[in-house]
Amino acid sequence: MLRSRRLEVVLSLEERKEQEALERMGEARKLAEQQREQVQNLNRYQQEYRDQIRNSQQGIVQVSRLQAWQAFIAQLDQVIRQQQTQLEQAEKVFEARKKEWQHAWERRRGMEKYIETCRQQEQREQDLREQKLSDEAAGRAFNQRRR
């Protein structure tokens, strides 16, 4: 069996690894996007809540109500920080998965190039064998005509 044919099994494995890495990267990207959207939603909600507080402060506001608003905004700040931390972790995971996929892609591409090089070498060797056979046949024919 030709070397290039035997290496196709390895290429198939590399393709499968690349596909799996691509799927893991896609999942990590999706999670990071969800986390980013959650942070944006929380920031929007907090801003809307602050706007509502400003609009409702047209008149006199009880101290207890103002304290409750401030406490709720502080809780929102804490939740936003936690969500931001989760987003940063998700982005790190995505970057790691991206590097894994790039590595798998490079390995697959390298194997494809190596197989192509093997095929070219095999073709050159085949061409040389055929040329040798052709030369030998021509030599025999020439020798038979000389007799």
Sequence and secondary structure as in RCSB ss.txt:
>XXXX:A:sequence
MLRSRRLEVVLSLEERKEQEALERMGEARKLAEQQREQVQNLNRYQQEYRDQIRNSQQGIVQVSRLQAWQAFIAQ
LDQVIRQQQTQLEQAEKVFEARKKEWQHAWERRRGMEKYIETCRQQEQREQDLREQKLSDEAAGRAFNQRRR
>XXXX:A:secstr
  HHHHHHHHHHHHHHHHHHHHHHHHHHHHHHHHHHHHHHHHHHHHHHHHHHHHHHTTS   HHHHHHHHHHHHH
HHHHHHHHHHHHHHHHHHHHHHHHHHHHHHHHHHHHHHHHHHHHHHHHHHHHHHHHHHHHHHHHHHHHHHH 
